[in-house]
Amino acid sequence: MNAREKEQYLREYEVLKKKGKPFFPYAVGKDAVMMFIVACVLVTMSLVLGAEQGPKADPTTTTYVPRPEWYFFFLFELLRVIKPPELVPVATVGIPTVCMVLLLLLPFYDRNPERRPERRPVATTVAVMVIVAMAYLTYLGATAGSPTEIEESHIPPGTEKGAEVVAQSGCLGCHKIGENGNTLGPELTEIGAKLPATGIERTIQVGPSIMPEYDLPEDKLQEAVKFLSALQ
């Protein structure tokens, strides 16, 4: 936009501003109609689809995995993508805060009078990229498996029952197997190559250091040992 076009735009803007419609009842009426439509849609969806009912809360469980609401899935997935522990503050605080500040300051650093998207290629491209990135991360966060579940790619054939025992026993609360789990304890992805089956069995039963003892039935214990021993 050159100086002449800008001057013409400002002149037309002042004329339209003087001829503008009052906030009440014009703007208030439009907002009221839109609010009514949104309320009708929400009521209809609640009646037709119903509210999702999960299982009854169990305060004694050790395998419950808290998950954010769907509109926070993109941040949830961002935290999964940024794996190094020292960069966790960047994913949880740094990036969201910077984006929010830039959004709040948008009227102050973007003074371009143009409003048509095709005349603002840079701003339009950035907006589309942000929306696409958030949508993609939201999709990944919604379809991501539970961190207390062992990925199929890390379950050797014939050890499915043992993998289920390990997952249900809360082992991934402290240990990692593949991409899932925590780093409070040693990683178990290749534990079979580091410890013999007898050592794994003894570790489960005794619980060295701060690891708790596991009093598993003999059949489940052997299935868990078989699975962990197969992780090479």
C-alpha positions in Angstrom: 0.0 0.0 0.0 1.5 3.3 -1.1 1.0 6.7 0.6 -1.8 7.7 -1.7 -3.8 4.5 -1.1 -3.2 4.8 2.6 -4.4 8.4 2.7 -7.5 7.4 0.7 -8.2 4.5 3.0 -7.9 6.7 6.1 -10.2 9.3 4.5 -12.8 6.6 3.7 -12.4 5.2 7.2 -13.2 8.5 8.8 -16.3 8.9 6.7 -17.6 5.5 7.5 -16.7 6.0 11.1 -18.9 9.1 11.3 -21.7 7.2 9.5 -21.2 4.1 11.7 -24.0 2.3 13.6 -24.3 2.7 17.3 -23.1 0.0 19.7 -26.6 -0.4 21.1 -28.7 -2.0 19.8 -26.8 -2.9 16.6 -23.7 -4.6 18.0 -25.5 -5.8 21.2 -28.3 -7.4 19.0 -25.8 -9.2 16.8 -23.9 -10.6 19.9 -27.2 -11.6 21.5 -28.3 -13.5 18.4 -24.9 -15.3 18.1 -24.9 -16.2 21.8 -28.4 -17.7 21.5 -27.3 -19.8 18.5 -24.3 -21.1 20.3 -26.4 -21.9 23.4 -28.9 -23.8 21.2 -26.1 -25.8 19.6 -24.6 -26.7 23.0 -28.0 -27.7 24.4 -28.7 -29.8 21.3 -25.3 -31.5 21.4 -25.8 -32.3 25.1 -29.2 -33.8 24.5 -28.2 -35.8 21.5 -24.7 -36.9 22.3 -24.8 -36.8 26.1 -22.0 -36.3 28.5 -19.1 -38.7 28.6 -19.1 -40.8 31.8 -15.9 -42.3 32.8 -15.3 -45.0 35.5 -15.8 -44.2 39.1 -12.8 -42.4 40.7 -10.5 -44.7 42.7 -8.2 -42.8 45.0 -6.2 -45.9 45.7 -5.1 -46.7 42.1 -1.5 -46.4 41.1 -2.1 -46.7 37.4 -4.4 -43.7 36.8 -3.0 -41.4 34.1 -4.3 -37.8 34.2 -4.9 -36.3 30.8 -5.8 -32.7 30.0 -9.0 -31.5 28.3 -9.0 -31.7 24.5 -8.3 -28.0 24.1 -4.9 -28.5 25.8 -3.9 -31.6 23.8 -1.6 -29.6 21.6 0.4 -28.5 24.7 0.3 -32.0 26.0 1.8 -33.3 22.8 4.3 -30.5 22.7 5.6 -31.7 26.0 5.9 -35.2 24.6 7.8 -34.0 21.6 10.3 -32.0 23.6 12.0 -34.9 25.4 15.1 -33.5 27.2 14.2 -32.8 30.8 16.1 -29.5 30.8 13.8 -28.2 28.0 10.6 -29.1 29.8 10.2 -25.5 31.1 10.4 -24.3 27.5 7.5 -26.5 26.5 5.3 -25.8 29.6 6.0 -22.2 30.2 8.3 -20.6 27.6 6.5 -21.3 24.3 2.9 -20.7 25.5 3.8 -17.5 27.4 5.7 -16.0 24.4 2.8 -16.9 22.1 0.2 -15.4 24.5 2.3 -12.2 24.9 2.7 -11.8 21.1 -1.1 -12.3 20.7 -1.9 -9.6 23.3 0.6 -7.2 21.8 -0.7 -7.8 18.2 -2.6 -4.4 18.0 0.5 -2.5 19.0 3.1 -4.0 16.6 0.9 -4.7 13.7 -0.4 -1.3 12.4 -1.1 -2.4 8.8 -4.6 -1.1 7.9 -5.2 -3.9 5.4 -7.8 -6.4 6.6 -8.1 -8.7 3.5 -6.0 -11.9 4.0 -4.7 -12.0 0.4 -3.2 -8.6 0.8 -1.3 -9.6 3.9 0.6 -12.7 2.8 3.1 -12.8 5.8 0.4 -12.5 8.5 -1.9 -14.9 6.7 0.8 -17.5 6.2 1.9 -17.3 9.9 -1.7 -17.6 11.1 -2.4 -20.6 8.8 0.8 -22.3 10.0 -0.1 -21.8 13.6 -3.6 -23.2 13.2 -2.3 -26.2 11.2 0.4 -26.9 13.9 -2.1 -26.7 16.7 -4.6 -28.9 14.9 -1.9 -31.5 14.1 -0.6 -31.5 17.7 -4.1 -31.7 19.0 -4.8 -34.8 16.8 -1.5 -36.4 18.0 -2.4 -35.7 21.6 -5.9 -37.1 21.2 -4.7 -40.3 19.5 -1.6 -40.9 21.7 -1.5 -44.0 23.8 -1.5 -43.9 27.5 2.0 -43.5 29.0 1.2 -46.5 31.3 0.7 -48.8 28.3 3.5 -50.6 26.6 3.8 -50.0 22.9 3.2 -53.0 20.7 6.5 -52.5 19.0 8.3 -53.2 22.3 6.3 -56.4 23.1 8.2 -59.5 21.9 6.0 -62.2 20.4 4.6 -64.6 23.1 5.1 -62.1 26.0 1.8 -60.2 25.7 0.6 -61.5 29.1 3.8 -60.5 30.8 3.6 -57.0 29.2 0.1 -56.6 30.6 1.3 -57.6 34.1 4.1 -55.1 34.0 1.8 -52.3 32.7 -0.9 -53.0 35.3 1.7 -53.2 38.1 2.6 -49.6 37.6 6.2 -50.2 36.5 6.1 -47.4 34.0 5.5 -45.0 36.8 9.2 -45.1 37.4 10.8 -46.9 34.4 10.7 -46.4 30.7 10.0 -49.0 28.1 10.4 -47.5 24.6 8.9 -44.0 24.5 6.5 -44.5 27.4 7.1 -44.3 31.1 9.2 -42.2 33.5 12.9 -41.8 34.2 12.8 -42.1 38.0 14.3 -45.5 37.7 16.6 -47.4 35.2 15.2 -47.8 31.7 13.9 -51.3 31.0 13.9 -51.1 27.1 16.9 -53.5 26.9 16.9 -54.9 30.5 17.0 -58.5 29.2 20.5 -57.8 27.8 21.7 -56.5 31.1 20.2 -58.8 33.7 19.5 -62.6 33.6 16.0 -63.9 34.3 16.9 -64.9 37.8 18.2 -61.3 38.5 15.1 -59.8 37.1 12.9 -62.1 39.2 14.9 -61.3 42.4 14.7 -57.6 41.7 10.9 -57.7 41.4 10.5 -59.7 44.6 13.0 -57.8 46.8 12.9 -54.3 45.3 16.4 -52.9 45.6 17.0 -49.3 46.8 13.7 -47.3 46.8 11.9 -49.7 44.5 8.9 -51.4 46.3 8.6 -55.1 46.7 6.0 -56.8 44.4 4.2 -59.8 45.9 2.8 -61.1 42.6 1.2 -64.5 42.2 3.7 -67.0 40.8 2.1 -67.2 37.4 2.0 -63.5 36.9 5.6 -63.2 38.3 6.9 -65.6 35.7 5.0 -63.9 32.9 6.5 -60.6 33.9 10.0 -62.1 34.1 9.5 -63.7 30.7 8.5 -60.4 29.2 11.3 -58.4 30.8 13.9 -61.0 29.9 12.9 -60.8 26.2 13.6 -57.0 26.1 16.9 -57.1 24.3 
